[in-house]
Amino acid sequence: MQTTQREQMHFQSIKDMFEAMPYGLNKGLAEGLDAIIQFHLTGEEQTDGYLIIKNLERSYTDGTHPDPKTTIRADSKLWLAISNNDVSGDQAYINKEYTVDGDVTILLKLGELFGPSSEPEEDAKQKPKEIDFEYQTFEPERIKKIVVFDGGPRNTKFSKTTFMVKHFCRGAESAGADIEYIKLKDMKINPCTGCFTCWTKTPPSLS
C-alpha cells in the first residue's frame, strides 16, 4: 500500500512537530494567507511559540508574539495527537477540549496546510475518522439544494457557530450540494408590530 506524506508525518514530540512545521507547508493552500498563530501549550511539554505564514514564507519562533491573529491554548499531549491526526481537531474544539482566541477560521485550514502539497492517489486518501452519531440518511444525490441559516451573533472571524456552519457548508459542497448561506446577524429583521399587512398580502387559510 502506498504511504502518503500525511501518514509519514508522525511526530514523537511537540518539539519535533514545531521544528518540522516550517518545512511542510502546502503552498497551494497557503497562497495569499497572512497569519500569525500563537501556541500556548501546557502539560508534559509546556511550550510557548508562534508560527508566521505570509507570502508563502513561514517561520516558527519560541516565545510570545505581541499581536497574534490567532491564539491556541491546549494541552500539549492533546495537540500532539491532533497534529498526528490521531484525534479530530474539529471535534476536540467543539467539545471545548482546547480554546482559540482571535480568528478561528484558520482552524479550517490548519490541518491541511501541513499535509501533502499535491492531491493524493485515490487509494491513499485519508479516511475520515468515525464519530459515533446517529445520522438521518437519504438516497445519494437526493438533496440538491441546502439553505443554511447562521445564527451566530459575532462576526465571521470570531464566531464558533460560523466556524461549524462553514465546515458543514464546505463538506456539503464537496458532496455536490448547492448551498445558500444566510448570516442572520447581517440581515435587518424587525419584530411583528401587529399591523396585519402580511395577512392582506398572503391571507391565511381558514379551512
C-alpha positions in Angstrom: 0.0 0.0 0.0 1.3 3.4 -0.9 2.3 5.6 2.1 1.1 9.2 1.9 3.1 12.2 3.1 0.5 12.7 5.8 1.0 9.2 7.2 4.8 9.7 7.2 4.5 12.9 9.3 4.1 11.3 12.7 5.7 13.4 15.4 7.2 11.9 18.6 7.1 15.2 20.5 5.8 18.8 20.3 9.4 19.9 19.7 9.6 17.7 16.6 6.3 19.0 15.3 7.2 22.7 15.6 10.7 22.1 14.1 9.1 20.4 11.1 6.2 22.8 10.5 8.1 25.5 8.6 9.3 22.9 6.1 6.0 21.1 5.4 3.8 24.0 4.2 1.3 23.2 1.4 1.9 26.3 -0.7 -1.2 25.7 -2.8 -3.4 26.3 0.2 -1.2 28.9 1.8 -1.2 31.3 -1.2 -2.5 34.7 -0.1 -2.6 33.6 3.6 -1.3 36.1 6.2 -1.4 34.6 9.6 0.3 34.7 13.0 -0.6 31.7 15.1 0.4 31.8 18.8 0.5 28.5 20.7 0.3 28.2 24.5 0.7 24.5 25.3 0.5 23.1 28.8 1.2 19.7 30.4 4.1 17.4 29.7 5.6 19.6 27.0 4.8 23.1 28.1 5.5 25.3 25.1 5.0 28.9 24.1 5.8 29.8 20.4 4.3 31.3 17.3 4.0 30.4 13.7 4.1 33.1 11.0 2.8 32.4 7.5 3.0 35.3 5.0 3.6 35.4 1.2 4.2 31.6 1.2 7.0 32.1 3.7 6.8 30.5 7.1 8.7 30.6 10.3 8.4 29.3 13.9 9.7 31.2 16.9 9.8 30.3 20.6 8.1 32.9 22.8 5.1 35.1 22.7 4.1 37.4 19.8 2.8 40.9 20.7 0.0 40.8 18.3 -1.1 37.3 17.0 -4.1 36.9 14.8 -5.0 33.6 16.4 -4.1 32.1 19.8 -4.4 28.4 20.5 -4.4 27.1 24.1 -4.3 23.4 24.6 -2.7 20.5 26.5 0.5 19.5 24.7 -0.4 15.8 24.6 -3.8 16.6 23.0 -2.2 19.0 20.4 0.4 16.3 19.5 -2.4 13.8 19.0 -4.3 16.3 16.8 -1.2 17.1 14.8 -0.6 13.4 14.2 -4.2 13.0 13.1 -4.9 10.6 15.9 -7.6 12.9 17.3 -10.1 15.0 15.3 -9.1 18.7 15.9 -12.6 19.9 14.9 -14.3 17.5 17.3 -12.0 18.4 20.1 -12.6 22.1 19.5 -16.4 21.6 19.5 -16.1 19.6 22.8 -14.1 22.5 24.3 -11.0 20.4 24.9 -8.9 23.4 23.7 -9.6 27.1 23.1 -8.9 29.5 20.3 -8.9 33.3 20.6 -9.0 35.6 17.6 -9.5 34.4 14.0 -10.9 30.9 14.3 -11.2 30.4 10.5 -7.5 29.3 10.4 -8.7 26.1 12.0 -10.5 25.1 8.8 -7.1 25.2 7.0 -4.6 24.3 9.7 -4.7 20.5 9.3 -4.4 20.7 5.5 -1.8 23.5 5.5 0.9 21.0 6.6 -0.4 18.0 4.6 0.6 16.8 1.2 1.2 19.5 -1.3 -0.4 17.7 -4.2 -3.6 15.6 -4.4 -3.0 12.0 -3.2 -3.9 9.0 -5.2 -7.4 7.6 -4.8 -6.3 4.6 -2.7 -4.1 6.8 -0.4 -6.7 9.4 0.6 -7.0 9.9 4.3 -10.1 8.1 5.6 -12.4 10.3 7.8 -12.5 9.4 11.4 -15.6 7.6 12.5 -17.7 9.6 15.0 -20.5 7.8 17.0 -23.5 9.8 15.9 -26.9 8.8 14.6 -27.5 10.4 11.2 -30.6 10.6 9.1 -29.7 9.0 5.8 -31.1 9.8 2.3 -30.6 8.3 -1.1 -27.4 9.6 -2.8 -27.9 13.0 -4.6 -31.4 13.3 -3.3 -30.7 16.6 -1.6 -29.5 19.1 -4.2 -30.1 22.5 -2.5 -29.5 23.4 1.1 -30.3 26.8 2.8 -28.1 27.4 5.8 -29.0 30.0 8.4 -26.1 31.1 10.6 -27.4 32.5 13.9 -24.0 33.3 15.4 -24.1 36.9 16.8 -20.4 37.6 16.3 -18.6 38.3 13.1 -17.2 35.6 10.9 -13.6 35.6 12.3 -14.6 35.2 15.9 -17.8 33.1 15.8 -17.7 29.5 16.9 -21.1 29.0 15.3 -19.9 30.3 12.0 -16.8 28.0 12.2 -19.0 24.9 12.5 -21.5 26.2 9.9 -18.7 26.9 7.4 -17.3 23.5 8.0 -20.7 21.9 7.2 -21.1 24.0 4.1 -17.7 23.0 2.8 -18.5 19.3 3.3 -21.9 19.6 1.7 -20.5 21.5 -1.3 -17.8 18.9 -1.8 -20.6 16.3 -2.0 -22.2 18.2 -4.8 -24.9 20.3 -2.9 -25.8 23.8 -3.9 -25.5 25.9 -0.7 -27.3 29.2 0.0 -25.6 30.7 3.1 -27.5 33.4 5.2 -25.9 35.2 8.1 -28.8 36.3 10.3 -26.6 38.9 12.0 -26.2 40.9 8.8 -30.0 40.9 8.0 -32.5 43.5 9.1 -35.2 41.6 10.8 -37.9 43.6 12.6 -40.3 42.2 15.2 -44.0 41.8 14.4 -45.9 45.1 15.1 -49.4 43.6 14.7 -50.2 45.6 11.6 -51.6 42.5 9.8 -50.1 43.7 6.5 -48.8 40.3 5.8 -52.3 38.9 6.1 -53.5 41.3 3.3 -50.7 40.1 1.0 -51.0 36.4 1.8 -54.3 35.8 3.6 -54.2 32.7 5.9 -56.3 29.7 5.0 -59.2 29.1 7.4 -60.1 25.7 6.1 
